[in-house]
């Protein structure tokens, strides 16, 4: 029976989960809509494989009940990732109690990829976060902005005539030629400009994740300046779990 580690990233709209070998290779991945229990997650990830879950870790930006944590603990000894449990990443944030665990995990994942800082860690999903890890491996701070979908919804919801449009895939021209394309391209290129700004001002290696991350990178001035990893948060959860094994 193969030994694996279970990592769960419970976000605002989706839950992502993965199984990892002790060597750090991802052997199963799933993305789940809405609320889904740890039991259902592991059943889906295991499939027909006889995996034994040795350890488990949860990163969540939403409050979970005691039953959820109890189910997770039933599967394997489990930890909840956060600013107080994130070694080898160190925390230099002024209010660690308010620091989102997804930001912590993404920074830990970037550190696992790069081996050392300084790092610019961008997670462009529902929200867009731009965080900095210094040369000593310390999360020193960052900024939070609206993600692409949030920008487009806000423009529609707070104006009388602007339509609701879908996100741009990154293959767009510089300027839109109608209202719908102007909205989509404006949201995309606004985020790309933010990413380029933080890259230029930190001079750090930039590692990007999030559902819109790849599209935003493609709209930057030099896409080759950026590393994209769609599993960055899960990778960070695993690195914290393994470091504290």
C-alpha positions as semicolon CSV with decimal commas, in nm:
position;residue;x (nm);y (nm);z (nm)
1;X;0,000;0,000;0,000
2;X;0,150;0,333;-0,111
3;X;0,192;0,604;0,152
4;X;0,062;0,949;0,054
5;X;0,007;1,292;0,209
6;X;-0,328;1,469;0,167
7;X;-0,341;1,847;0,116
8;X;-0,665;2,046;0,098
9;X;-0,702;2,409;-0,012
10;X;-1,052;2,530;0,073
11;X;-1,111;2,858;-0,108
12;X;-1,397;3,103;-0,145
13;X;-1,560;2,923;-0,436
14;X;-1,384;2,588;-0,478
15;X;-1,198;2,325;-0,283
16;X;-0,878;2,189;-0,436
17;X;-0,701;1,884;-0,304
18;X;-0,405;1,663;-0,391
19;X;-0,224;1,350;-0,283
20;X;0,155;1,357;-0,272
21;X;0,421;1,092;-0,243
22;X;0,669;1,138;0,045
23;X;0,919;1,258;-0,221
24;X;0,690;1,546;-0,319
25;X;0,540;1,415;-0,642
26;X;0,170;1,484;-0,693
27;X;-0,010;1,157;-0,767
28;X;-0,374;1,274;-0,763
29;X;-0,555;1,607;-0,791
30;X;-0,916;1,717;-0,773
31;X;-1,115;2,038;-0,784
32;X;-1,456;2,038;-0,615
33;X;-1,747;2,282;-0,631
34;X;-1,925;2,392;-0,314
35;X;-1,892;2,222;0,021
36;X;-1,736;1,877;0,007
37;X;-1,633;1,662;0,301
38;X;-1,283;1,522;0,356
39;X;-1,433;1,173;0,321
40;X;-1,566;1,257;-0,027
41;X;-1,237;1,420;-0,123
42;X;-1,024;1,120;-0,034
43;X;-1,266;0,877;-0,200
44;X;-1,243;1,078;-0,521
45;X;-0,865;1,113;-0,512
46;X;-0,796;0,751;-0,427
47;X;-1,005;0,604;-0,705
48;X;-0,906;0,239;-0,735
49;X;-0,564;0,296;-0,576
50;X;-0,478;0,151;-0,234
51;X;-0,326;0,467;-0,092
52;X;-0,261;0,501;0,281
53;X;-0,286;0,862;0,401
54;X;-0,003;0,914;0,649
55;X;-0,059;1,286;0,717
56;X;-0,309;1,552;0,613
57;X;-0,314;1,932;0,610
58;X;-0,582;2,192;0,551
59;X;-0,553;2,549;0,429
60;X;-0,884;2,736;0,439
61;X;-1,005;3,093;0,393
62;X;-1,355;3,004;0,514
63;X;-1,457;2,894;0,861
64;X;-1,494;2,518;0,892
65;X;-1,694;2,338;1,158
66;X;-1,577;2,085;1,412
67;X;-1,730;1,800;1,210
68;X;-1,512;1,888;0,910
69;X;-1,198;1,890;1,123
70;X;-1,303;1,567;1,292
71;X;-1,345;1,396;0,955
72;X;-1,004;1,519;0,846
73;X;-0,852;1,387;1,166
74;X;-1,022;1,052;1,112
75;X;-0,833;1,013;0,785
76;X;-0,487;1,086;0,927
77;X;-0,304;1,304;1,182
78;X;-0,383;1,651;1,051
79;X;-0,267;2,011;1,082
80;X;-0,425;2,341;0,983
81;X;-0,185;2,569;0,796
82;X;-0,162;2,932;0,901
83;X;0,077;3,202;1,015
84;X;0,136;3,006;1,335
85;X;0,211;2,681;1,155
86;X;0,408;2,743;0,837
87;X;0,772;2,640;0,889
88;X;1,012;2,662;0,708
89;X;0,850;2,993;0,603
90;X;0,894;3,265;0,863
91;X;0,640;3,538;0,932
92;X;0,727;3,906;0,972
93;X;0,372;4,036;0,918
94;X;0,254;4,293;1,174
95;X;-0,082;4,120;1,228
96;X;-0,023;3,747;1,174
97;X;-0,367;3,668;1,318
98;X;-0,526;3,837;1,016
99;X;-0,296;3,686;0,754
100;X;-0,485;3,454;0,520
101;X;-0,368;3,093;0,523
102;X;-0,383;3,084;0,143
103;X;-0,126;3,365;0,128
104;X;0,093;3,175;0,375
105;X;0,067;2,852;0,176
106;X;0,137;3,021;-0,159
107;X;0,448;3,185;-0,013
108;X;0,562;2,851;0,128
109;X;0,508;2,691;-0,212
110;X;0,712;2,959;-0,384
111;X;0,991;2,912;-0,131
112;X;0,982;2,536;-0,195
113;X;1,022;2,597;-0,569
114;X;1,290;2,865;-0,549
115;X;1,480;2,740;-0,245
116;X;1,539;3,097;-0,123
117;X;1,415;3,454;-0,154
118;X;1,364;3,725;-0,238
119;X;1,034;3,629;-0,400
120;X;0,726;3,803;-0,532
121;X;0,433;3,567;-0,486
122;X;0,115;3,653;-0,677
123;X;-0,212;3,461;-0,640
124;X;-0,467;3,591;-0,891
125;X;-0,803;3,436;-0,825
126;X;-1,118;3,579;-0,661
127;X;-0,884;3,830;-0,502
128;X;-0,536;3,916;-0,627
129;X;-0,259;3,908;-0,369
130;X;0,096;4,028;-0,424
131;X;0,326;3,919;-0,141
132;X;0,696;3,948;-0,068
133;X;0,930;3,691;0,086
134;X;1,273;3,832;0,166
135;X;1,615;3,671;0,123
136;X;1,590;3,525;0,473
137;X;1,270;3,337;0,386
138;X;1,048;3,574;0,583
139;X;0,702;3,677;0,465
140;X;0,725;4,051;0,525
141;X;0,401;4,176;0,373
142;X;0,205;4,234;0,058
143;X;-0,100;4,392;-0,102
144;X;-0,451;4,271;-0,181
145;X;-0,647;4,376;-0,488
146;X;-0,963;4,266;-0,667
147;X;-0,933;3,971;-0,902
148;X;-1,050;3,977;-1,262
149;X;-1,403;3,846;-1,209
150;X;-1,452;4,072;-0,908
151;X;-1,353;4,376;-1,114
152;X;-1,593;4,287;-1,392
153;X;-1,880;4,219;-1,150
154;X;-1,815;4,546;-0,965
155;X;-1,823;4,748;-1,287
156;X;-2,154;4,588;-1,382
157;X;-2,310;4,605;-1,035
158;X;-2,217;4,968;-0,961
159;X;-2,303;5,128;-1,294
160;X;-2,630;5,173;-1,480
161;X;-2,530;5,062;-1,829
162;X;-2,215;4,851;-1,827
163;X;-2,279;4,484;-1,908
164;X;-2,146;4,186;-1,719
165;X;-1,876;4,020;-1,928
166;X;-1,659;3,713;-1,890
167;X;-1,290;3,716;-1,809
168;X;-1,040;3,765;-2,090
169;X;-0,816;3,469;-2,178
170;X;-0,502;3,674;-2,233
171;X;-0,498;3,669;-2,614
172;X;-0,655;4,014;-2,637
173;X;-0,526;4,324;-2,820
174;X;-0,402;4,624;-2,626
175;X;-0,732;4,811;-2,652
176;X;-1,091;4,696;-2,676
177;X;-1,298;4,798;-2,979
178;X;-1,639;4,779;-2,812
179;X;-1,774;4,809;-2,459
180;X;-1,760;4,439;-2,379
181;X;-1,401;4,396;-2,495
182;X;-1,302;4,724;-2,325
183;X;-1,423;4,585;-1,993
184;X;-1,259;4,244;-2,031
185;X;-0,927;4,377;-2,158
186;X;-0,927;4,657;-1,902
187;X;-0,954;4,409;-1,616
188;X;-0,686;4,183;-1,763
189;X;-0,433;4,454;-1,844
190;X;-0,493;4,633;-1,515
191;X;-0,387;4,319;-1,327
192;X;-0,093;4,265;-1,564
193;X;0,023;4,621;-1,497
194;X;0,002;4,559;-1,121
195;X;0,207;4,243;-1,156
196;X;0,472;4,419;-1,365
197;X;0,481;4,707;-1,116
198;X;0,554;4,484;-0,818
199;X;0,808;4,283;-1,016
200;X;0,993;4,599;-1,116
201;X;0,992;4,750;-0,768
202;X;1,092;4,437;-0,575
203;X;1,341;4,299;-0,827
204;X;1,245;3,956;-0,692
205;X;1,187;3,628;-0,868
206;X;0,814;3,621;-0,942
207;X;0,603;3,308;-0,899
208;X;0,234;3,326;-0,991
209;X;-0,069;3,107;-0,927
210;X;-0,448;3,139;-0,933
211;X;-0,716;3,075;-1,192
212;X;-0,641;3,394;-1,388
213;X;-0,265;3,381;-1,331
214;X;-0,167;3,238;-1,668
215;X;-0,384;3,486;-1,859
216;X;-0,243;3,779;-1,663
217;X;0,116;3,665;-1,721
218;X;0,051;3,650;-2,096
219;X;-0,051;4,019;-2,087
220;X;0,261;4,138;-1,903
221;X;0,547;4,317;-2,073
222;X;0,778;4,012;-2,049
223;X;0,590;3,687;-1,975
224;X;0,918;3,496;-1,950
225;X;0,992;3,692;-1,631
226;X;0,728;3,488;-1,447
227;X;0,693;3,130;-1,329
228;X;0,337;2,995;-1,322
229;X;0,234;2,706;-1,097
230;X;-0,140;2,627;-1,075
231;X;-0,072;2,404;-0,773
232;X;0,134;2,654;-0,574
233;X;-0,091;2,666;-0,266
234;X;-0,118;2,286;-0,250
235;X;0,259;2,260;-0,300
236;X;0,311;2,499;-0,010
237;X;0,075;2,302;0,214
238;X;0,273;1,987;0,135
239;X;0,607;2,157;0,205
240;X;0,483;2,272;0,546
241;X;0,339;1,930;0,624
242;X;0,656;1,750;0,519
243;X;0,885;1,992;0,705
244;X;0,692;1,928;1,025
245;X;0,656;1,554;0,972
